[in-house]
Amino acid sequence: MIYIGADHRGWDVKGHISKWLAGREFEFEDMGAYEYDKNDDYVDFAVAVAQKVAEAPGKNRGIVICGGGVGVSIAANKVPGIRCGLGFASDQVHAARKADNINMLAIAADNTDENEAVDLAAKFLETDFVESENYLRRLEKIARYERETAKHK
C-alpha cells in the first residue's frame, strides 16, 4: 500500500501525484490534508503517513510533500522503522531505493514542478532494494542504533 500526505504548500503536488497513482491503478490512501488550509502543519501529515508505513515497512511505502521537503522528512524519520529520503533527482531517488531501501519519499513542492514530482514518485515506486551484503550491513547498523537509542528514552 502507498500512503501519501502533504501540507498546504504540497497540496497541488499531492493532487497531481494522486491522479497519476490512480491512473496507474496503484493502491494508495490519502492521509491528508483533505482541504487546503494555509495554517496546517506538515508534521501531522508526515507522521500519519509514517505510522502507516511503519505498520509494514517492507511492504508499505509513503510519499510526503511540503514546501521544502525537509520538514516532512525530519518528522517522518522520528517514527521507528522509517527511512525517509528527500528526493531531488530521479537518479538520486533510484540510488536511495536501491542502496538505502528508503520506504518514504519526501518531495519539496517549492522546488519541484508537478511533472518532476511524478517522475520522482515513479522512480521511488518502480525501484527495488538490492539486498547486497554491504547495503544490508549498513541498514542493520542503522536499525541497531535505532534500537539502542529507543532503550535510553
N, CA, C and O atoms as a GROMACS GRO file, in nm:
protein
  612
    1MET      N    1   0.085  -0.118   0.000
    1MET     CA    2   0.000   0.000   0.000
    1MET      C    3   0.089   0.123   0.000
    1MET      O    4   0.196   0.125   0.062
    2ILE      N    5   0.044   0.224  -0.069
    2ILE     CA    6   0.114   0.351  -0.075
    2ILE      C    7   0.030   0.453   0.002
    2ILE      O    8  -0.092   0.463  -0.017
    3TYR      N    9   0.096   0.528   0.089
    3TYR     CA   10   0.030   0.634   0.164
    3TYR      C   11   0.091   0.767   0.120
    3TYR      O   12   0.211   0.777   0.097
    4ILE      N   13   0.006   0.868   0.109
    4ILE     CA   14   0.052   0.999   0.063
    4ILE      C   15  -0.007   1.108   0.152
    4ILE      O   16  -0.122   1.099   0.195
    5GLY      N   17   0.073   1.210   0.178
    5GLY     CA   18   0.026   1.321   0.260
    5GLY      C   19   0.103   1.448   0.228
    5GLY      O   20   0.218   1.444   0.185
    6ALA      N   21   0.037   1.561   0.252
    6ALA     CA   22   0.100   1.690   0.225
    6ALA      C   23   0.032   1.799   0.304
    6ALA      O   24  -0.086   1.789   0.338
    7ASP      N   25   0.108   1.904   0.332
    7ASP     CA   26   0.051   2.023   0.391
    7ASP      C   27   0.002   2.116   0.280
    7ASP      O   28  -0.002   2.077   0.164
    8HIS      N   29  -0.034   2.237   0.316
    8HIS     CA   30  -0.089   2.332   0.219
    8HIS      C   31   0.010   2.365   0.107
    8HIS      O   32  -0.030   2.386  -0.007
    9ARG      N   33   0.139   2.370   0.139
    9ARG     CA   34   0.237   2.403   0.034
    9ARG      C   35   0.257   2.286  -0.062
    9ARG      O   36   0.299   2.307  -0.176
   10GLY      N   37   0.229   2.166  -0.019
   10GLY     CA   38   0.240   2.050  -0.106
   10GLY      C   39   0.107   2.004  -0.164
   10GLY      O   40   0.101   1.904  -0.235
   11TRP      N   41   0.002   2.078  -0.133
   11TRP     CA   42  -0.135   2.042  -0.173
   11TRP      C   43  -0.148   2.013  -0.322
   11TRP      O   44  -0.199   1.907  -0.359
   12ASP      N   45  -0.105   2.104  -0.408
   12ASP     CA   46  -0.120   2.085  -0.552
   12ASP      C   47  -0.037   1.968  -0.604
   12ASP      O   48  -0.085   1.891  -0.687
   13VAL      N   49   0.085   1.954  -0.555
   13VAL     CA   50   0.171   1.843  -0.599
   13VAL      C   51   0.110   1.711  -0.556
   13VAL      O   52   0.111   1.614  -0.632
   14LYS      N   53   0.058   1.704  -0.435
   14LYS     CA   54  -0.007   1.581  -0.386
   14LYS      C   55  -0.124   1.544  -0.478
   14LYS      O   56  -0.140   1.427  -0.512
   15GLY      N   57  -0.203   1.641  -0.516
   15GLY     CA   58  -0.314   1.615  -0.606
   15GLY      C   59  -0.268   1.559  -0.739
   15GLY      O   60  -0.331   1.468  -0.794
   16HIS      N   61  -0.161   1.613  -0.791
   16HIS     CA   62  -0.108   1.567  -0.920
   16HIS      C   63  -0.055   1.423  -0.909
   16HIS      O   64  -0.082   1.340  -0.995
   17ILE      N   65   0.020   1.396  -0.803
   17ILE     CA   66   0.072   1.259  -0.783
   17ILE      C   67  -0.044   1.162  -0.760
   17ILE      O   68  -0.041   1.050  -0.812
   18SER      N   69  -0.144   1.203  -0.684
   18SER     CA   70  -0.259   1.116  -0.657
   18SER      C   71  -0.332   1.078  -0.786
   18SER      O   72  -0.372   0.963  -0.804
   19LYS      N   73  -0.350   1.175  -0.875
   19LYS     CA   74  -0.414   1.146  -1.004
   19LYS      C   75  -0.329   1.047  -1.084
   19LYS      O   76  -0.382   0.955  -1.147
   20TRP      N   77  -0.197   1.066  -1.081
   20TRP     CA   78  -0.106   0.975  -1.151
   20TRP      C   79  -0.116   0.834  -1.092
   20TRP      O   80  -0.123   0.737  -1.166
   21LEU      N   81  -0.116   0.823  -0.959
   21LEU     CA   82  -0.128   0.692  -0.893
   21LEU      C   83  -0.258   0.623  -0.932
   21LEU      O   84  -0.259   0.504  -0.964
   22ALA      N   85  -0.368   0.698  -0.928
   22ALA     CA   86  -0.499   0.641  -0.964
   22ALA      C   87  -0.501   0.597  -1.109
   22ALA      O   88  -0.556   0.492  -1.142
   23GLY      N   89  -0.441   0.676  -1.196
   23GLY     CA   90  -0.436   0.641  -1.338
   23GLY      C   91  -0.354   0.518  -1.367
   23GLY      O   92  -0.376   0.451  -1.468
   24ARG      N   93  -0.260   0.487  -1.280
   24ARG     CA   94  -0.175   0.368  -1.296
   24ARG      C   95  -0.225   0.251  -1.212
   24ARG      O   96  -0.162   0.146  -1.204
   25GLU      N   97  -0.340   0.272  -1.148
   25GLU     CA   98  -0.407   0.171  -1.065
   25GLU      C   99  -0.322   0.124  -0.947
   25GLU      O  100  -0.329   0.008  -0.908
   26PHE      N  101  -0.242   0.215  -0.891
   26PHE     CA  102  -0.173   0.186  -0.766
   26PHE      C  103  -0.275   0.190  -0.654
   26PHE      O  104  -0.367   0.271  -0.655
   27GLU      N  105  -0.258   0.103  -0.556
   27GLU     CA  106  -0.342   0.107  -0.437
   27GLU      C  107  -0.279   0.209  -0.342
   27GLU      O  108  -0.165   0.192  -0.299
   28PHE      N  109  -0.354   0.314  -0.311
   28PHE     CA  110  -0.299   0.418  -0.224
   28PHE      C  111  -0.408   0.479  -0.138
   28PHE      O  112  -0.528   0.469  -0.167
   29GLU      N  113  -0.361   0.541  -0.029
   29GLU     CA  114  -0.453   0.610   0.062
   29GLU      C  115  -0.399   0.750   0.090
   29GLU      O  116  -0.282   0.767   0.124
   30ASP      N  117  -0.485   0.847   0.075
   30ASP     CA  118  -0.453   0.986   0.103
   30ASP      C  119  -0.471   1.010   0.252
   30ASP      O  120  -0.580   0.990   0.306
   31MET      N  121  -0.363   1.054   0.319
   31MET     CA  122  -0.366   1.077   0.463
   31MET      C  123  -0.382   1.226   0.497
   31MET      O  124  -0.361   1.267   0.611
   32GLY      N  125  -0.420   1.306   0.398
   32GLY     CA  126  -0.443   1.449   0.420
   32GLY      C  127  -0.326   1.532   0.372
   32GLY      O  128  -0.221   1.478   0.335
   33ALA      N  129  -0.343   1.654   0.372
   33ALA     CA  130  -0.459   1.734   0.405
   33ALA      C  131  -0.571   1.705   0.305
   33ALA      O  132  -0.547   1.680   0.187
   34TYR      N  133  -0.692   1.711   0.358
   34TYR     CA  134  -0.808   1.683   0.274
   34TYR      C  135  -0.869   1.811   0.217
   34TYR      O  136  -0.952   1.806   0.126
   35GLU      N  137  -0.827   1.924   0.270
   35GLU     CA  138  -0.868   2.053   0.217
   35GLU      C  139  -0.752   2.149   0.237
   35GLU      O  140  -0.669   2.132   0.326
   36TYR      N  141  -0.748   2.250   0.153
   36TYR     CA  142  -0.641   2.349   0.161
   36TYR      C  143  -0.661   2.435   0.286
   36TYR      O  144  -0.765   2.497   0.304
   37ASP      N  145  -0.558   2.438   0.372
   37ASP     CA  146  -0.561   2.520   0.493
   37ASP      C  147  -0.421   2.576   0.514
   37ASP      O  148  -0.330   2.503   0.553
   38LYS      N  149  -0.404   2.706   0.489
   38LYS     CA  150  -0.271   2.765   0.497
   38LYS      C  151  -0.213   2.762   0.638
   38LYS      O  152  -0.095   2.794   0.656
   39ASN      N  153  -0.291   2.724   0.737
   39ASN     CA  154  -0.243   2.717   0.875
   39ASN      C  155  -0.218   2.575   0.924
   39ASN      O  156  -0.196   2.553   1.043
   40ASP      N  157  -0.222   2.476   0.833
   40ASP     CA  158  -0.198   2.339   0.877
   40ASP      C  159  -0.049   2.317   0.903
   40ASP      O  160   0.033   2.404   0.871
   41ASP      N  161  -0.014   2.203   0.960
   41ASP     CA  162   0.124   2.172   0.994
   41ASP      C  163   0.168   2.043   0.925
   41ASP      O  164   0.102   1.939   0.938
   42TYR      N  165   0.279   2.050   0.852
   42TYR     CA  166   0.331   1.934   0.780
   42TYR      C  167   0.356   1.815   0.871
   42TYR      O  168   0.346   1.700   0.827
   43VAL      N  169   0.388   1.841   0.996
   43VAL     CA  170   0.418   1.733   1.090
   43VAL      C  171   0.302   1.633   1.098
   43VAL      O  172   0.323   1.512   1.099
   44ASP      N  173   0.180   1.685   1.104
   44ASP     CA  174   0.063   1.599   1.120
   44ASP      C  175   0.051   1.498   1.006
   44ASP      O  176   0.019   1.381   1.029
   45PHE      N  177   0.076   1.541   0.885
   45PHE     CA  178   0.060   1.454   0.768
   45PHE      C  179   0.180   1.360   0.753
   45PHE      O  180   0.163   1.243   0.716
   46ALA      N  181   0.298   1.410   0.780
   46ALA     CA  182   0.418   1.326   0.770
   46ALA      C  183   0.413   1.212   0.870
   46ALA      O  184   0.446   1.098   0.836
   47VAL      N  185   0.374   1.241   0.993
   47VAL     CA  186   0.367   1.138   1.095
   47VAL      C  187   0.254   1.039   1.065
   47VAL      O  188   0.271   0.918   1.085
   48ALA      N  189   0.140   1.087   1.018
   48ALA     CA  190   0.030   0.997   0.983
   48ALA      C  191   0.073   0.898   0.875
   48ALA      O  192   0.044   0.778   0.885
   49VAL      N  193   0.142   0.947   0.773
   49VAL     CA  194   0.191   0.857   0.666
   49VAL      C  195   0.295   0.762   0.723
   49VAL      O  196   0.290   0.642   0.696
   50ALA      N  197   0.389   0.814   0.800
   50ALA     CA  198   0.497   0.731   0.855
   50ALA      C  199   0.443   0.620   0.944
   50ALA      O  200   0.493   0.508   0.939
   51GLN      N  201   0.343   0.649   1.024
   51GLN     CA  202   0.286   0.546   1.110
   51GLN      C  203   0.223   0.434   1.029
   51GLN      O  204   0.234   0.317   1.066
   52LYS      N  205   0.158   0.468   0.919
   52LYS     CA  206   0.101   0.366   0.831
   52LYS      C  207   0.211   0.283   0.765
   52LYS      O  208   0.200   0.161   0.759
   53VAL      N  209   0.316   0.349   0.716
   53VAL     CA  210   0.426   0.278   0.653
   53VAL      C  211   0.493   0.186   0.754
   53VAL      O  212   0.531   0.074   0.720
   54ALA      N  213   0.508   0.232   0.878
   54ALA     CA  214   0.576   0.155   0.982
   54ALA      C  215   0.500   0.028   1.021
   54ALA      O  216   0.558  -0.064   1.079
   55GLU      N  217   0.372   0.022   0.990
   55GLU     CA  218   0.294  -0.099   1.019
   55GLU      C  219   0.346  -0.218   0.938
   55GLU      O  220   0.336  -0.332   0.983
   56ALA      N  221   0.399  -0.192   0.821
   56ALA     CA  222   0.458  -0.296   0.735
   56ALA      C  223   0.568  -0.230   0.652
   56ALA      O  224   0.550  -0.210   0.531
   57PRO      N  225   0.683  -0.195   0.715
   57PRO     CA  226   0.784  -0.114   0.646
   57PRO      C  227   0.847  -0.181   0.524
   57PRO      O  228   0.903  -0.111   0.440
   58GLY      N  229   0.842  -0.311   0.513
   58GLY     CA  230   0.896  -0.378   0.395
   58GLY      C  231   0.795  -0.386   0.281
   58GLY      O  232   0.831  -0.419   0.168
   59LYS      N  233   0.671  -0.354   0.312
   59LYS     CA  234   0.563  -0.366   0.213
   59LYS      C  235   0.503  -0.230   0.179
   59LYS      O  236   0.485  -0.198   0.061
   60ASN      N  237   0.472  -0.152   0.280
   60ASN     CA  238   0.411  -0.020   0.259
   60ASN      C  239   0.518   0.082   0.222
   60ASN      O  240   0.634   0.069   0.258
   61ARG      N  241   0.474   0.184   0.149
   61ARG     CA  242   0.561   0.297   0.116
   61ARG      C  243   0.482   0.426   0.132
   61ARG      O  244   0.359   0.426   0.126
   62GLY      N  245   0.555   0.535   0.152
   62GLY     CA  246   0.490   0.663   0.172
   62GLY      C  247   0.554   0.774   0.091
   62GLY      O  248   0.674   0.772   0.064
   63ILE      N  249   0.473   0.871   0.054
   63ILE     CA  250   0.518   0.991  -0.016
   63ILE      C  251   0.462   1.110   0.062
   63ILE      O  252   0.342   1.120   0.085
   64VAL      N  253   0.552   1.200   0.103
   64VAL     CA  254   0.512   1.317   0.180
   64VAL      C  255   0.566   1.442   0.112
   64VAL      O  256   0.677   1.442   0.058
   65ILE      N  257   0.487   1.548   0.116
   65ILE     CA  258   0.522   1.669   0.044
   65ILE      C  259   0.496   1.791   0.132
   65ILE      O  260   0.391   1.804   0.194
   66CYS      N  261   0.595   1.880   0.136
   66CYS     CA  262   0.578   2.011   0.198
   66CYS      C  263   0.658   2.110   0.114
   66CYS      O  264   0.711   2.072   0.010
   67GLY      N  265   0.667   2.232   0.155
   67GLY     CA  266   0.735   2.333   0.075
   67GLY      C  267   0.879   2.299   0.045
   67GLY      O  268   0.920   2.297  -0.072
   68GLY      N  269   0.957   2.272   0.148
   68GLY     CA  270   1.099   2.244   0.129
   68GLY      C  271   1.135   2.097   0.132
   68GLY      O  272   1.246   2.060   0.095
   69GLY      N  273   1.043   2.013   0.174
   69GLY     CA  274   1.067   1.869   0.179
   69GLY      C  275   1.143   1.821   0.301
   69GLY      O  276   1.132   1.705   0.340
   70VAL      N  277   1.218   1.910   0.362
   70VAL     CA  278   1.300   1.871   0.477
   70VAL      C  279   1.214   1.848   0.601
   70VAL      O  280   1.236   1.750   0.673
   71GLY      N  281   1.119   1.934   0.626
   71GLY     CA  282   1.034   1.919   0.745
   71GLY      C  283   0.962   1.786   0.749
   71GLY      O  284   0.963   1.718   0.852
   72VAL      N  285   0.899   1.747   0.639
   72VAL     CA  286   0.828   1.619   0.638
   72VAL      C  287   0.925   1.503   0.654
   72VAL      O  288   0.891   1.402   0.715
   73SER      N  289   1.044   1.517   0.599
   73SER     CA  290   1.145   1.412   0.612
   73SER      C  291   1.189   1.396   0.757
   73SER      O  292   1.197   1.284   0.808
   74ILE      N  293   1.217   1.507   0.823
   74ILE     CA  294   1.257   1.501   0.964
   74ILE      C  295   1.146   1.439   1.048
   74ILE      O  296   1.172   1.349   1.128
   75ALA      N  297   1.023   1.486   1.031
   75ALA     CA  298   0.911   1.434   1.109
   75ALA      C  299   0.891   1.285   1.086
   75ALA      O  300   0.874   1.209   1.181
   76ALA      N  301   0.892   1.242   0.961
   76ALA     CA  302   0.871   1.101   0.928
   76ALA      C  303   0.979   1.013   0.989
   76ALA      O  304   0.950   0.904   1.039
   77ASN      N  305   1.103   1.060   0.986
   77ASN     CA  306   1.215   0.980   1.036
   77ASN      C  307   1.216   0.966   1.188
   77ASN      O  308   1.298   0.892   1.241
   78LYS      N  309   1.127   1.034   1.259
   78LYS     CA  310   1.113   1.015   1.404
   78LYS      C  311   1.034   0.890   1.437
   78LYS      O  312   1.037   0.843   1.551
   79VAL      N  313   0.964   0.834   1.338
   79VAL     CA  314   0.885   0.712   1.360
   79VAL      C  315   0.976   0.592   1.339
   79VAL      O  316   1.037   0.579   1.233
   80PRO      N  317   0.987   0.504   1.438
   80PRO     CA  318   1.075   0.387   1.425
   80PRO      C  319   1.043   0.305   1.300
   80PRO      O  320   0.927   0.281   1.267
   81GLY      N  321   1.149   0.263   1.232
   81GLY     CA  322   1.134   0.181   1.112
   81GLY      C  323   1.125   0.260   0.983
   81GLY      O  324   1.120   0.202   0.874
   82ILE      N  325   1.122   0.391   0.993
   82ILE     CA  326   1.110   0.474   0.873
   82ILE      C  327   1.247   0.518   0.825
   82ILE      O  328   1.334   0.557   0.903
   83ARG      N  329   1.263   0.511   0.694
   83ARG     CA  330   1.381   0.564   0.625
   83ARG      C  331   1.328   0.653   0.513
   83ARG      O  332   1.303   0.608   0.401
   84CYS      N  333   1.312   0.781   0.548
   84CYS     CA  334   1.256   0.878   0.454
   84CYS      C  335   1.369   0.961   0.395
   84CYS      O  336   1.451   1.018   0.467
   85GLY      N  337   1.373   0.968   0.264
   85GLY     CA  338   1.475   1.047   0.196
   85GLY      C  339   1.412   1.157   0.113
   85GLY      O  340   1.307   1.139   0.053
   86LEU      N  341   1.480   1.271   0.112
   86LEU     CA  342   1.436   1.384   0.030
   86LEU      C  343   1.481   1.361  -0.113
   86LEU      O  344   1.601   1.351  -0.140
   87GLY      N  345   1.387   1.353  -0.204
   87GLY     CA  346   1.419   1.330  -0.344
   87GLY      C  347   1.429   1.460  -0.421
   87GLY      O  348   1.343   1.547  -0.409
   88PHE      N  349   1.535   1.472  -0.500
   88PHE     CA  350   1.551   1.593  -0.581
   88PHE      C  351   1.589   1.562  -0.725
   88PHE      O  352   1.587   1.651  -0.809
   89ALA      N  353   1.624   1.437  -0.754
   89ALA     CA  354   1.656   1.396  -0.891
   89ALA      C  355   1.623   1.249  -0.906
   89ALA      O  356   1.638   1.172  -0.812
   90SER      N  357   1.579   1.211  -1.024
   90SER     CA  358   1.537   1.074  -1.049
   90SER      C  359   1.647   0.972  -1.019
   90SER      O  360   1.621   0.870  -0.957
   91ASP      N  361   1.770   1.000  -1.062
   91ASP     CA  362   1.879   0.905  -1.037
   91ASP      C  363   1.914   0.897  -0.889
   91ASP      O  364   1.955   0.791  -0.841
   92GLN      N  365   1.899   1.006  -0.817
   92GLN     CA  366   1.924   1.007  -0.674
   92GLN      C  367   1.819   0.924  -0.600
   92GLN      O  368   1.852   0.850  -0.508
   93VAL      N  369   1.692   0.936  -0.639
   93VAL     CA  370   1.585   0.856  -0.578
   93VAL      C  371   1.607   0.708  -0.610
   93VAL      O  372   1.588   0.623  -0.523
   94HIS      N  373   1.647   0.678  -0.731
   94HIS     CA  374   1.679   0.540  -0.770
   94HIS      C  375   1.786   0.483  -0.677
   94HIS      O  376   1.772   0.372  -0.625
   95ALA      N  377   1.894   0.558  -0.656
   95ALA     CA  378   2.003   0.512  -0.569
   95ALA      C  379   1.956   0.497  -0.424
   95ALA      O  380   1.998   0.403  -0.356
   96ALA      N  381   1.871   0.586  -0.377
   96ALA     CA  382   1.822   0.579  -0.240
   96ALA      C  383   1.734   0.456  -0.217
   96ALA      O  384   1.739   0.396  -0.110
   97ARG      N  385   1.656   0.418  -0.316
   97ARG     CA  386   1.575   0.295  -0.306
   97ARG      C  387   1.666   0.173  -0.316
   97ARG      O  388   1.655   0.080  -0.236
   98LYS      N  389   1.754   0.173  -0.412
   98LYS     CA  390   1.840   0.058  -0.440
   98LYS      C  391   1.936   0.029  -0.324
   98LYS      O  392   1.949  -0.087  -0.284
   99ALA      N  393   2.001   0.130  -0.272
   99ALA     CA  394   2.107   0.108  -0.173
   99ALA      C  395   2.063   0.133  -0.029
   99ALA      O  396   2.112   0.067   0.062
  100ASP      N  397   1.973   0.227  -0.008
  100ASP     CA  398   1.934   0.264   0.129
  100ASP      C  399   1.795   0.215   0.168
  100ASP      O  400   1.753   0.231   0.282
  101ASN      N  401   1.725   0.154   0.072
  101ASN     CA  402   1.593   0.097   0.096
  101ASN      C  403   1.498   0.197   0.162
  101ASN      O  404   1.426   0.163   0.255
  102ILE      N  405   1.498   0.322   0.111
  102ILE     CA  406   1.404   0.418   0.169
  102ILE      C  407   1.262   0.366   0.150
  102ILE      O  408   1.227   0.312   0.044
  103ASN      N  409   1.181   0.382   0.254
  103ASN     CA  410   1.041   0.340   0.244
  103ASN      C  411   0.946   0.459   0.238
  103ASN      O  412   0.824   0.444   0.228
  104MET      N  413   1.006   0.578   0.246
  104MET     CA  414   0.928   0.701   0.226
  104MET      C  415   1.009   0.799   0.144
  104MET      O  416   1.131   0.807   0.154
  105LEU      N  417   0.938   0.873   0.061
  105LEU     CA  418   0.997   0.976  -0.023
  105LEU      C  419   0.940   1.111   0.017
  105LEU      O  420   0.818   1.128   0.023
  106ALA      N  421   1.027   1.206   0.044
  106ALA     CA  422   0.986   1.344   0.071
  106ALA      C  423   1.012   1.427  -0.054
  106ALA      O  424   1.116   1.412  -0.120
  107ILE      N  425   0.918   1.514  -0.087
  107ILE     CA  426   0.929   1.598  -0.205
  107ILE      C  427   0.911   1.744  -0.164
  107ILE      O  428   0.823   1.777  -0.085
  108ALA      N  429   0.997   1.831  -0.219
  108ALA     CA  430   0.992   1.975  -0.194
  108ALA      C  431   0.905   2.040  -0.300
  108ALA      O  432   0.948   2.059  -0.414
  109ALA      N  433   0.783   2.074  -0.264
  109ALA     CA  434   0.689   2.133  -0.360
  109ALA      C  435   0.738   2.267  -0.414
  109ALA      O  436   0.709   2.301  -0.529
  110ASP      N  437   0.809   2.342  -0.334
  110ASP     CA  438   0.856   2.474  -0.378
  110ASP      C  439   0.965   2.465  -0.484
  110ASP      O  440   0.989   2.562  -0.557
  111ASN      N  441   1.032   2.352  -0.493
  111ASN     CA  442   1.145   2.336  -0.583
  111ASN      C  443   1.124   2.227  -0.688
  111ASN      O  444   1.217   2.195  -0.762
  112THR      N  445   1.005   2.172  -0.694
  112THR     CA  446   0.978   2.059  -0.784
  112THR      C  447   0.845   2.083  -0.853
  112THR      O  448   0.742   2.096  -0.787
  113ASP      N  449   0.846   2.089  -0.986
  113ASP     CA  450   0.718   2.107  -1.053
  113ASP      C  451   0.642   1.975  -1.052
  113ASP      O  452   0.697   1.870  -1.019
  114GLU      N  453   0.516   1.981  -1.088
  114GLU     CA  454   0.429   1.863  -1.077
  114GLU      C  455   0.478   1.745  -1.160
  114GLU      O  456   0.470   1.631  -1.114
  115ASN      N  457   0.529   1.769  -1.280
  115ASN     CA  458   0.579   1.660  -1.364
  115ASN      C  459   0.705   1.598  -1.306
  115ASN      O  460   0.722   1.476  -1.309
  116GLU      N  461   0.794   1.681  -1.253
  116GLU     CA  462   0.914   1.629  -1.186
  116GLU      C  463   0.876   1.547  -1.064
  116GLU      O  464   0.937   1.443  -1.037
  117ALA      N  465   0.776   1.593  -0.990
  117ALA     CA  466   0.731   1.520  -0.871
  117ALA      C  467   0.679   1.381  -0.909
  117ALA      O  468   0.706   1.284  -0.839
  118VAL      N  469   0.605   1.373  -1.018
  118VAL     CA  470   0.557   1.243  -1.065
  118VAL      C  471   0.674   1.155  -1.105
  118VAL      O  472   0.674   1.035  -1.076
  119ASP      N  473   0.774   1.211  -1.171
  119ASP     CA  474   0.893   1.134  -1.208
  119ASP      C  475   0.963   1.079  -1.085
  119ASP      O  476   1.006   0.963  -1.084
  120LEU      N  477   0.976   1.161  -0.980
  120LEU     CA  478   1.038   1.115  -0.857
  120LEU      C  479   0.956   1.003  -0.793
  120LEU      O  480   1.012   0.902  -0.750
  121ALA      N  481   0.824   1.021  -0.788
  121ALA     CA  482   0.737   0.919  -0.730
  121ALA      C  483   0.746   0.789  -0.810
  121ALA      O  484   0.751   0.680  -0.752
  122ALA      N  485   0.747   0.800  -0.941
  122ALA     CA  486   0.757   0.680  -1.026
  122ALA      C  487   0.887   0.605  -1.000
  122ALA      O  488   0.886   0.483  -0.986
  123LYS      N  489   0.997   0.677  -0.994
  123LYS     CA  490   1.126   0.613  -0.969
  123LYS      C  491   1.126   0.546  -0.832
  123LYS      O  492   1.177   0.434  -0.817
  124PHE      N  493   1.070   0.613  -0.733
  124PHE     CA  494   1.061   0.560  -0.597
  124PHE      C  495   0.980   0.429  -0.594
  124PHE      O  496   1.020   0.333  -0.528
  125LEU      N  497   0.870   0.426  -0.665
  125LEU     CA  498   0.782   0.309  -0.662
  125LEU      C  499   0.828   0.197  -0.753
  125LEU      O  500   0.794   0.081  -0.729
  126GLU      N  501   0.904   0.228  -0.856
  126GLU     CA  502   0.945   0.127  -0.953
  126GLU      C  503   1.082   0.065  -0.924
  126GLU      O  504   1.121  -0.031  -0.989
  127THR      N  505   1.155   0.120  -0.828
  127THR     CA  506   1.289   0.071  -0.798
  127THR      C  507   1.285  -0.021  -0.677
  127THR      O  508   1.224   0.011  -0.575
  128ASP      N  509   1.350  -0.134  -0.689
  128ASP     CA  510   1.359  -0.230  -0.579
  128ASP      C  511   1.490  -0.215  -0.505
  128ASP      O  512   1.591  -0.171  -0.560
  129PHE      N  513   1.487  -0.253  -0.378
  129PHE     CA  514   1.608  -0.258  -0.296
  129PHE      C  515   1.693  -0.376  -0.342
  129PHE      O  516   1.640  -0.484  -0.369
  130VAL      N  517   1.823  -0.355  -0.351
  130VAL     CA  518   1.918  -0.461  -0.387
  130VAL      C  519   1.977  -0.514  -0.258
  130VAL      O  520   2.047  -0.442  -0.186
  131GLU      N  521   1.949  -0.639  -0.227
  131GLU     CA  522   1.991  -0.696  -0.099
  131GLU      C  523   2.135  -0.746  -0.102
  131GLU      O  524   2.161  -0.864  -0.078
  132SER      N  525   2.227  -0.656  -0.130
  132SER     CA  526   2.368  -0.693  -0.128
  132SER      C  527   2.420  -0.686   0.016
  132SER      O  528   2.361  -0.620   0.102
  133GLU      N  529   2.530  -0.756   0.042
  133GLU     CA  530   2.585  -0.764   0.177
  133GLU      C  531   2.615  -0.627   0.235
  133GLU      O  532   2.581  -0.600   0.350
  134ASN      N  533   2.677  -0.542   0.157
  134ASN     CA  534   2.714  -0.410   0.209
  134ASN      C  535   2.592  -0.323   0.240
  134ASN      O  536   2.592  -0.252   0.341
  135TYR      N  537   2.489  -0.327   0.158
  135TYR     CA  538   2.368  -0.249   0.184
  135TYR      C  539   2.297  -0.302   0.308
  135TYR      O  540   2.254  -0.224   0.393
  136LEU      N  541   2.285  -0.434   0.319
  136LEU     CA  542   2.220  -0.495   0.436
  136LEU      C  543   2.297  -0.465   0.564
  136LEU      O  544   2.237  -0.437   0.668
  137ARG      N  545   2.429  -0.471   0.557
  137ARG     CA  546   2.513  -0.443   0.675
  137ARG      C  547   2.488  -0.300   0.724
  137ARG      O  548   2.472  -0.277   0.844
  138ARG      N  549   2.485  -0.206   0.633
  138ARG     CA  550   2.465  -0.066   0.671
  138ARG      C  551   2.327  -0.043   0.731
  138ARG      O  552   2.313   0.028   0.831
  139LEU      N  553   2.225  -0.103   0.671
  139LEU     CA  554   2.090  -0.087   0.724
  139LEU      C  555   2.076  -0.152   0.861
  139LEU      O  556   2.002  -0.102   0.946
  140GLU      N  557   2.145  -0.263   0.884
  140GLU     CA  558   2.143  -0.327   1.016
  140GLU      C  559   2.209  -0.236   1.120
  140GLU      O  560   2.162  -0.229   1.234
  141LYS      N  561   2.315  -0.169   1.084
  141LYS     CA  562   2.378  -0.075   1.177
  141LYS      C  563   2.281   0.037   1.214
  141LYS      O  564   2.273   0.076   1.331
  142ILE      N  565   2.209   0.088   1.118
  142ILE     CA  566   2.110   0.192   1.145
  142ILE      C  567   2.001   0.139   1.237
  142ILE      O  568   1.963   0.206   1.333
  143ALA      N  569   1.951   0.018   1.208
  143ALA     CA  570   1.845  -0.042   1.290
  143ALA      C  571   1.895  -0.067   1.433
  143ALA      O  572   1.822  -0.046   1.529
  144ARG      N  573   2.018  -0.112   1.446
  144ARG     CA  574   2.076  -0.137   1.578
  144ARG      C  575   2.086  -0.005   1.656
  144ARG      O  576   2.053  -0.001   1.775
  145TYR      N  577   2.130   0.100   1.592
  145TYR     CA  578   2.139   0.230   1.657
  145TYR      C  579   1.999   0.278   1.699
  145TYR      O  580   1.981   0.332   1.808
  146GLU      N  581   1.902   0.258   1.613
  146GLU     CA  582   1.765   0.297   1.645
  146GLU      C  583   1.715   0.221   1.768
  146GLU      O  584   1.651   0.281   1.855
  147ARG      N  585   1.743   0.091   1.777
  147ARG     CA  586   1.700   0.011   1.893
  147ARG      C  587   1.770   0.057   2.019
  147ARG      O  588   1.709   0.067   2.125
  148GLU      N  589   1.899   0.085   2.008
  148GLU     CA  590   1.977   0.129   2.126
  148GLU      C  591   1.928   0.263   2.178
  148GLU      O  592   1.915   0.281   2.299
  149THR      N  593   1.902   0.356   2.090
  149THR     CA  594   1.856   0.488   2.135
  149THR      C  595   1.714   0.480   2.192
  149THR      O  596   1.679   0.557   2.281
  150ALA      N  597   1.634   0.387   2.143
  150ALA     CA  598   1.499   0.370   2.196
  150ALA      C  599   1.503   0.318   2.340
  150ALA      O  600   1.416   0.352   2.420
  151LYS      N  601   1.602   0.237   2.373
  151LYS     CA  602   1.615   0.182   2.508
  151LYS      C  603   1.644   0.291   2.610
  151LYS      O  604   1.608   0.277   2.727
  152HIS      N  605   1.709   0.397   2.567
  152HIS     CA  606   1.754   0.502   2.658
  152HIS      C  607   1.653   0.614   2.674
  152HIS      O  608   1.681   0.714   2.741
  153LYS      N  609   1.538   0.600   2.616
  153LYS     CA  610   1.435   0.705   2.627
  153LYS      C  611   1.349   0.684   2.749
  153LYS      O  612   1.258   0.762   2.774
   0.00000   0.00000   0.00000
